[in-house]
C-alpha cells in the first residue's frame, strides 16, 4: 500500500493542474444546468440521473435483467442491450452507503469522469508532454456534449477504463492493459475498440521481435531491455516513442488473452439468456433499431436534410462535423500518433459514424475517442497562457450553455 502511494502521489501532483481545470469546467456546466433548469421549473438532478439511458441502468441495478418495453410498432426495447459494469457498481455503492441507485450512478459517473480525465492526461503527457496533456483534458471537458460526463451514463466509466488501458499498453504493462480492456468490454459494446488496440499493438510487438522464440529465450534468461527514444512530432514538439520493449512475451500473451473476455462473456451470456446463440445480442440491439450498416442510414439521414432550406443548414453542419472528425483522425496519423491510440480512435469513430442508431446520439458516442483531440491540444499547447485561457474559457462557457439547453430539450437518448 505504501509503495502504491509512493508511486501514485507524484503522478497525481503532476496531473493536478489538468484535474483542477477539469473539475472547474464540470462545475461550470453543472451550475449552468441548475440555473437553466430552475428557470424552466425542471429538476437538474432528474435530468442527470433519471432520464433516458440512466433510467435503464438504474432498473438493471435494482431489478436485474429481463425488463423490456414493447412499442406500438412492434420494436422491443430490452435492458439486455445495456452492459452490466455500471449497474453492478451502482448496486455495490448503494449497498455500501445510504445512496439510492440513481444517486450511486451519479457518484460513480462523477468519480469515473475524474479518473478518465487523469487517464487522458497520463496518455497525452506520456507521449507529448505535460502542457499537451493538460490541454487535452480541458478540451475533452469542454466538448459540446461534455455534460454527459456528469450524468449517470456509462461514457465516463468507459473512457476511464479505455484511457488507462491504453496507458498500460504504452508503458508495456500488458496484464494491466488486458484486465482494463476486459472491464471496458463489460461497460459498453464499443469496448471492442480497446480490445482491438491491445491486440493490434500486441501482435505488432511480437512481429517486431526478431523471432518470437528468440525473444522468449532472451527474457527467460532475464535479459529484457527497454528502449525509449524521443522523436520530433512535426512542428508540434517532442514526442515519446516506444520501440518494442522486450518484456516477457508470456505476460503480453496473458494481456491479449484477457482483453476480450469482458465483451465475450456478456455477449455469450445474452445469447444463452435469449436462446439465440452467439448472435443473440445483435437481435437485442435490433429491437432498438441499432446495428452496423457502414454508415448507410446516417448518410440517408443527412441527405434527407436537404429536402428543405432550414433543414439543409443542419445537413451542411453535419457534413462539416463529420469532415472535421475525419480530418482530425488523418492529422493524428500524420503526426505519428502511437499505434494503440490510432487503432482505438479509429474503431470508436467507425462504430459511432457507421451505426444505424439514433443519430442525435452520435456526438455522445464519439466522446470516448479522446485521441482525436490531441492535434488540437498540441496547437493549444503552443499558444501563450493568456491566449489558451481565453480560448478555453470561451469554449467552456458555450459548452455549459449548450449542455443546459440540450438536456432541457431533446437531450441524449
C-alpha positions as CSV (number, residue, x, y, z in Angstrom):
1,X,0.0,0.0,0.0
2,X,2.8,2.4,0.9
3,X,4.6,1.5,-2.3
4,X,1.5,2.3,-4.3
5,X,1.0,5.6,-2.5
6,X,4.7,6.4,-3.2
7,X,4.2,5.9,-6.9
8,X,0.8,7.5,-7.1
9,X,1.5,10.8,-5.3
10,X,4.0,12.2,-7.8
11,X,1.7,11.2,-10.7
12,X,-1.3,12.8,-9.0
13,X,0.7,16.0,-8.4
14,X,1.8,16.2,-12.0
15,X,-1.8,15.7,-13.1
16,X,-3.2,18.2,-10.6
17,X,-3.5,21.2,-13.0
18,X,-5.4,19.1,-15.5
19,X,-7.7,17.7,-12.9
20,X,-8.4,21.0,-11.2
21,X,-9.1,22.6,-14.6
22,X,-11.4,19.7,-15.5
23,X,-13.3,20.0,-12.2
24,X,-13.8,23.7,-12.8
25,X,-15.3,23.1,-16.2
26,X,-17.6,20.4,-15.0
27,X,-18.7,22.6,-12.1
28,X,-19.5,25.5,-14.5
29,X,-21.6,23.1,-16.6
30,X,-23.5,21.8,-13.6
31,X,-24.2,25.3,-12.2
32,X,-25.4,26.5,-15.6
33,X,-27.6,23.4,-15.9
34,X,-29.1,24.0,-12.4
35,X,-29.9,27.7,-13.1
36,X,-31.3,26.9,-16.6
37,X,-33.4,24.0,-15.3
38,X,-34.7,26.1,-12.4
39,X,-35.8,28.8,-14.8
40,X,-37.8,26.2,-16.7
41,X,-39.3,24.6,-13.5
42,X,-37.3,21.4,-14.1
43,X,-35.0,19.4,-11.9
44,X,-31.4,19.3,-12.9
45,X,-30.9,16.3,-10.7
46,X,-33.7,14.4,-12.6
47,X,-32.1,15.3,-15.9
48,X,-28.7,13.9,-14.7
49,X,-30.0,10.7,-13.0
50,X,-33.4,9.7,-14.1
51,X,-33.8,10.3,-17.9
52,X,-33.0,8.3,-21.0
53,X,-30.3,5.6,-20.5
54,X,-29.7,6.4,-16.8
55,X,-33.2,5.0,-16.1
56,X,-32.3,1.8,-17.8
57,X,-29.1,1.4,-15.9
58,X,-30.9,2.0,-12.6
59,X,-33.5,-0.6,-13.5
60,X,-30.8,-3.1,-14.2
61,X,-29.2,-2.3,-10.8
62,X,-32.5,-2.6,-9.0
63,X,-34.3,-5.4,-10.8
64,X,-31.6,-7.2,-12.8
65,X,-32.0,-8.2,-16.4
66,X,-35.3,-9.2,-18.1
67,X,-37.1,-5.9,-18.2
68,X,-38.4,-4.9,-21.7
69,X,-40.8,-2.4,-23.3
70,X,-42.8,-3.4,-26.4
71,X,-43.6,-0.4,-28.6
72,X,-46.7,0.0,-30.8
73,X,-44.6,-0.5,-33.9
74,X,-43.5,-3.9,-32.7
75,X,-40.0,-3.0,-31.6
76,X,-38.8,-4.5,-28.3
77,X,-36.6,-2.4,-26.1
78,X,-34.8,-4.9,-23.7
79,X,-32.5,-3.9,-20.9
80,X,-30.2,-6.7,-22.1
81,X,-28.8,-4.0,-24.5
82,X,-27.1,-2.3,-21.6
83,X,-23.8,-3.8,-20.4
84,X,-23.5,-4.6,-16.7
85,X,-20.5,-2.9,-15.2
86,X,-22.1,0.4,-14.4
87,X,-25.3,-1.2,-12.9
88,X,-23.0,-3.5,-10.8
89,X,-21.2,-0.5,-9.4
90,X,-24.4,1.3,-8.7
91,X,-25.7,-1.7,-6.8
92,X,-22.4,-2.1,-4.9
93,X,-22.3,1.5,-3.9
94,X,-25.9,1.6,-2.9
95,X,-25.4,-1.5,-0.8
96,X,-22.4,0.1,1.0
97,X,-23.9,3.5,1.5
98,X,-27.3,5.2,2.1
99,X,-27.4,6.3,-1.5
100,X,-30.2,5.2,-3.9
101,X,-29.3,3.5,-7.1
102,X,-29.8,6.8,-9.0
103,X,-27.5,8.7,-6.5
104,X,-24.9,5.9,-6.7
105,X,-24.9,6.1,-10.5
106,X,-24.3,9.9,-10.4
107,X,-21.4,9.4,-7.9
108,X,-19.9,6.6,-9.9
109,X,-20.0,8.8,-13.1
110,X,-18.5,11.8,-11.3
111,X,-15.6,9.8,-9.9
112,X,-15.2,8.0,-13.2
113,X,-15.0,11.3,-15.1
114,X,-12.2,12.5,-12.9
115,X,-10.4,9.1,-13.4
116,X,-11.0,9.5,-17.2
117,X,-9.5,13.0,-17.1
118,X,-6.5,11.6,-15.3
119,X,-6.1,8.8,-17.8
120,X,-6.4,11.2,-20.7
121,X,-3.7,13.4,-19.1
122,X,-1.5,10.3,-18.4
123,X,-1.6,9.1,-22.0
124,X,-1.1,12.5,-23.6
125,X,1.6,13.6,-21.1
126,X,3.5,10.3,-21.7
127,X,3.5,10.8,-25.5
128,X,3.6,14.6,-26.0
129,X,4.4,16.2,-22.6
130,X,2.8,17.9,-19.7
131,X,1.3,21.0,-21.4
132,X,-0.3,19.0,-24.1
133,X,-1.7,16.6,-21.5
134,X,-3.4,19.5,-19.6
135,X,-4.8,20.9,-22.9
136,X,-6.2,17.5,-24.0
137,X,-8.1,17.1,-20.7
138,X,-9.5,20.6,-20.9
139,X,-10.6,20.1,-24.5
140,X,-12.3,16.8,-23.5
141,X,-14.1,18.7,-20.7
142,X,-15.4,21.5,-23.0
143,X,-16.8,19.2,-25.7
144,X,-20.3,20.4,-26.7
145,X,-21.8,17.3,-25.1
146,X,-19.4,17.3,-22.2
147,X,-22.4,17.5,-19.7
148,X,-22.8,13.7,-20.4
149,X,-19.6,13.2,-18.4
150,X,-21.6,14.3,-15.3
151,X,-24.6,12.2,-16.0
152,X,-25.4,8.7,-14.7
153,X,-24.3,7.3,-18.1
154,X,-21.5,4.8,-18.9
155,X,-19.4,7.1,-21.1
156,X,-17.2,8.4,-18.3
157,X,-16.6,4.9,-16.9
158,X,-15.8,3.5,-20.3
159,X,-13.4,6.4,-21.1
160,X,-11.6,6.0,-17.8
161,X,-11.0,2.2,-18.4
162,X,-10.1,2.8,-22.0
163,X,-7.6,5.6,-21.3
164,X,-5.8,3.7,-18.5
165,X,-5.7,0.5,-20.6
166,X,-4.1,2.5,-23.5
167,X,-1.6,4.0,-21.0
168,X,-0.8,0.5,-19.8
169,X,-0.1,-0.6,-23.4
170,X,2.1,2.4,-24.0
171,X,4.1,1.7,-20.8
172,X,4.3,-2.0,-21.5
173,X,2.1,-3.2,-18.7
174,X,0.3,-5.9,-20.7
175,X,-1.6,-7.8,-17.9
176,X,-3.0,-4.5,-16.6
177,X,-3.9,-3.4,-20.1
178,X,-5.8,-6.7,-20.7
179,X,-7.7,-6.5,-17.4
180,X,-8.8,-2.9,-18.0
181,X,-9.8,-3.8,-21.6
182,X,-11.9,-6.6,-20.3
183,X,-13.6,-4.3,-17.9
184,X,-14.2,-1.8,-20.7
185,X,-15.8,-4.6,-22.6
186,X,-18.2,-5.1,-19.7
187,X,-19.2,-1.4,-19.9
188,X,-20.2,-0.7,-23.5
189,X,-20.2,-2.5,-26.8
190,X,-17.5,-0.1,-28.1
191,X,-15.2,-1.9,-25.7
192,X,-14.2,-3.8,-28.8
193,X,-12.1,-0.6,-29.6
194,X,-10.0,-1.2,-26.6
195,X,-9.6,-4.9,-27.3
196,X,-8.6,-4.0,-30.9
197,X,-6.0,-1.5,-29.6
198,X,-4.5,-4.1,-27.2
199,X,-4.5,-6.9,-29.8
200,X,-3.1,-4.9,-32.8
201,X,-0.3,-3.4,-30.7
202,X,0.5,-6.7,-29.0
203,X,0.7,-8.6,-32.3
204,X,2.8,-5.7,-33.8
205,X,5.2,-6.0,-30.8
206,X,5.5,-9.8,-31.4
207,X,6.1,-9.1,-35.1
208,X,8.8,-6.6,-34.4
209,X,10.8,-9.1,-32.4
210,X,13.5,-10.9,-34.4
211,X,11.7,-14.1,-33.7
212,X,9.2,-14.9,-31.0
213,X,11.2,-17.9,-29.8
214,X,14.5,-15.9,-29.6
215,X,12.8,-13.1,-27.7
216,X,11.2,-15.5,-25.3
217,X,14.5,-17.2,-24.7
218,X,16.3,-13.9,-24.0
219,X,13.6,-12.9,-21.5
220,X,13.7,-16.3,-19.8
221,X,17.4,-15.6,-19.1
222,X,16.4,-12.3,-17.6
223,X,17.9,-10.1,-20.4
224,X,14.8,-8.0,-21.1
225,X,15.6,-4.5,-22.1
226,X,13.5,-1.4,-22.6
227,X,14.3,1.3,-25.1
228,X,12.6,4.6,-25.4
229,X,13.5,7.4,-27.8
230,X,12.4,10.9,-28.2
231,X,11.4,11.8,-31.8
232,X,10.1,15.0,-33.3
233,X,6.4,15.3,-33.8
234,X,6.4,17.5,-36.8
235,X,6.3,21.2,-35.8
236,X,4.4,20.3,-32.6
237,X,7.4,19.5,-30.4
238,X,8.9,16.4,-28.9
239,X,7.1,13.0,-28.8
240,X,7.8,9.9,-26.8
241,X,8.0,6.7,-28.9
242,X,8.0,3.2,-27.6
243,X,10.3,0.9,-29.5
244,X,9.1,-2.6,-28.9
245,X,10.4,-3.1,-25.3
246,X,11.3,-6.8,-24.9
247,X,9.1,-7.6,-21.9
248,X,8.3,-11.2,-21.1
249,X,6.3,-12.5,-24.1
250,X,4.2,-14.6,-21.8
251,X,2.9,-11.5,-20.0
252,X,2.0,-9.9,-23.3
253,X,0.2,-13.1,-24.3
254,X,-1.7,-13.1,-21.0
255,X,-2.8,-9.5,-21.6
256,X,-4.0,-10.4,-25.1
257,X,-6.0,-13.3,-23.7
258,X,-7.6,-11.2,-21.0
259,X,-8.6,-8.3,-23.2
260,X,-11.7,-9.7,-25.0
261,X,-13.1,-11.7,-22.0
262,X,-15.5,-9.0,-20.8
263,X,-17.2,-8.4,-24.1
264,X,-17.2,-12.1,-25.0
265,X,-18.6,-13.1,-21.6
266,X,-21.6,-10.7,-21.7
267,X,-22.4,-11.3,-25.4
268,X,-22.4,-15.1,-24.9
269,X,-24.5,-14.8,-21.7
270,X,-27.1,-12.7,-23.6
271,X,-27.1,-15.3,-26.4
272,X,-27.7,-18.0,-23.8
273,X,-30.3,-16.0,-22.0
274,X,-32.3,-15.3,-25.2
275,X,-31.8,-18.7,-26.5
276,X,-30.5,-17.3,-29.8
277,X,-26.8,-18.3,-29.5
278,X,-23.8,-16.1,-30.0
279,X,-25.7,-13.7,-32.2
280,X,-28.4,-13.1,-29.6
281,X,-27.1,-9.7,-28.6
282,X,-27.4,-8.5,-32.2
283,X,-31.1,-9.4,-32.0
284,X,-31.4,-7.4,-28.8
285,X,-29.8,-4.4,-30.5
286,X,-32.0,-4.8,-33.5
287,X,-35.0,-4.3,-31.2
288,X,-33.6,-0.8,-30.5
289,X,-33.1,-0.3,-34.2
290,X,-29.3,-0.4,-33.6
291,X,-26.9,-2.1,-35.9
292,X,-23.9,-1.6,-38.1
293,X,-24.7,-0.7,-41.7
294,X,-21.5,1.0,-42.8
295,X,-23.0,4.5,-42.4
296,X,-25.8,4.0,-44.9
297,X,-28.6,5.1,-42.6
298,X,-26.6,8.1,-41.4
299,X,-25.9,9.1,-45.0
300,X,-29.6,8.9,-45.7
301,X,-30.4,10.9,-42.6
302,X,-28.0,13.7,-43.7
303,X,-29.3,13.5,-47.3
304,X,-32.9,14.0,-46.2
305,X,-31.9,17.3,-44.5
306,X,-31.5,18.8,-48.0
307,X,-35.2,18.5,-48.9
308,X,-35.9,21.9,-47.4
309,X,-33.9,25.1,-46.8
310,X,-33.9,25.3,-43.0
311,X,-33.1,21.6,-42.7
312,X,-30.4,22.0,-45.3
313,X,-28.4,24.2,-42.9
314,X,-28.4,21.3,-40.4
315,X,-27.3,18.9,-43.2
316,X,-24.4,21.2,-44.0
317,X,-23.5,21.3,-40.3
318,X,-23.5,17.5,-40.1
319,X,-21.3,17.2,-43.2
320,X,-18.8,19.7,-41.7
321,X,-18.8,17.9,-38.4
322,X,-18.1,14.5,-40.0
323,X,-15.4,16.2,-42.1
324,X,-13.8,17.6,-39.0
325,X,-13.7,14.2,-37.3
326,X,-12.1,12.6,-40.4
327,X,-9.6,15.5,-40.7
328,X,-8.6,15.1,-37.0
329,X,-8.0,11.4,-37.4
330,X,-5.9,11.9,-40.6
331,X,-3.9,14.6,-38.7
332,X,-3.4,12.1,-35.8
333,X,-1.9,9.6,-38.2
334,X,0.2,12.2,-40.0
335,X,1.6,13.4,-36.7
336,X,2.7,9.8,-35.9
337,X,0.4,9.1,-33.0
338,X,1.2,5.8,-31.4
339,X,-0.4,2.7,-32.9
340,X,-2.8,1.9,-29.9
341,X,-4.2,5.4,-29.9
342,X,-4.8,5.3,-33.7
343,X,-6.5,1.9,-33.6
344,X,-8.7,2.8,-30.6
345,X,-9.8,6.2,-32.0
346,X,-10.3,4.6,-35.4
347,X,-12.6,1.9,-34.2
348,X,-14.6,4.2,-31.8
349,X,-15.1,6.7,-34.7
350,X,-16.1,4.0,-37.2
351,X,-18.6,2.4,-34.8
352,X,-20.1,5.8,-34.0
353,X,-20.5,7.1,-37.5
354,X,-21.4,3.8,-39.2
355,X,-24.0,2.5,-36.7
356,X,-27.7,2.8,-37.6
357,X,-28.5,4.0,-34.1
358,X,-30.3,7.2,-33.1
359,X,-28.5,9.9,-34.9
360,X,-28.7,12.5,-32.1
361,X,-26.5,10.2,-30.0
362,X,-23.5,10.2,-32.4
363,X,-21.7,13.2,-30.7
364,X,-22.1,11.3,-27.4
365,X,-20.8,8.1,-28.9
366,X,-17.8,9.9,-30.3
367,X,-16.9,11.4,-26.9
368,X,-14.6,8.5,-25.8
369,X,-12.4,9.0,-28.9
370,X,-10.2,11.4,-27.0
371,X,-7.0,10.8,-29.1
372,X,-8.8,12.9,-31.8
373,X,-8.3,15.9,-29.6
374,X,-4.5,15.6,-29.5
375,X,-3.9,17.7,-32.6
376,X,-6.0,20.5,-31.2
377,X,-4.2,20.1,-27.8
378,X,-0.8,20.4,-29.4
379,X,-1.9,23.5,-31.2
380,X,-3.3,25.0,-28.0
381,X,-0.1,24.0,-26.1
382,X,2.0,26.1,-28.5
383,X,-0.1,29.2,-27.7
384,X,0.6,31.6,-24.9
385,X,-1.0,31.0,-21.5
386,X,-3.3,34.1,-21.9
387,X,-4.5,33.1,-25.4
388,X,-5.1,29.5,-24.3
389,X,-7.1,30.7,-21.2
390,X,-9.3,32.9,-23.3
391,X,-10.0,30.2,-25.9
392,X,-10.8,27.6,-23.3
393,X,-12.9,29.9,-21.1
394,X,-14.9,30.9,-24.1
395,X,-15.5,27.4,-25.3
396,X,-16.3,26.2,-21.7
397,X,-18.9,28.9,-21.4
398,X,-20.5,28.0,-24.7
399,X,-20.4,24.3,-23.8
400,X,-22.1,24.9,-20.4
401,X,-24.9,26.9,-22.1
402,X,-25.3,24.3,-24.8
403,X,-25.3,21.4,-22.3
404,X,-28.1,23.1,-20.2
405,X,-30.1,23.8,-23.4
406,X,-29.6,20.3,-24.7
407,X,-30.6,18.5,-21.5
408,X,-33.7,20.7,-21.1
409,X,-34.6,19.9,-24.7
410,X,-34.1,16.7,-26.7
411,X,-31.2,15.5,-24.6
412,X,-29.1,12.4,-25.2
413,X,-31.3,9.3,-25.5
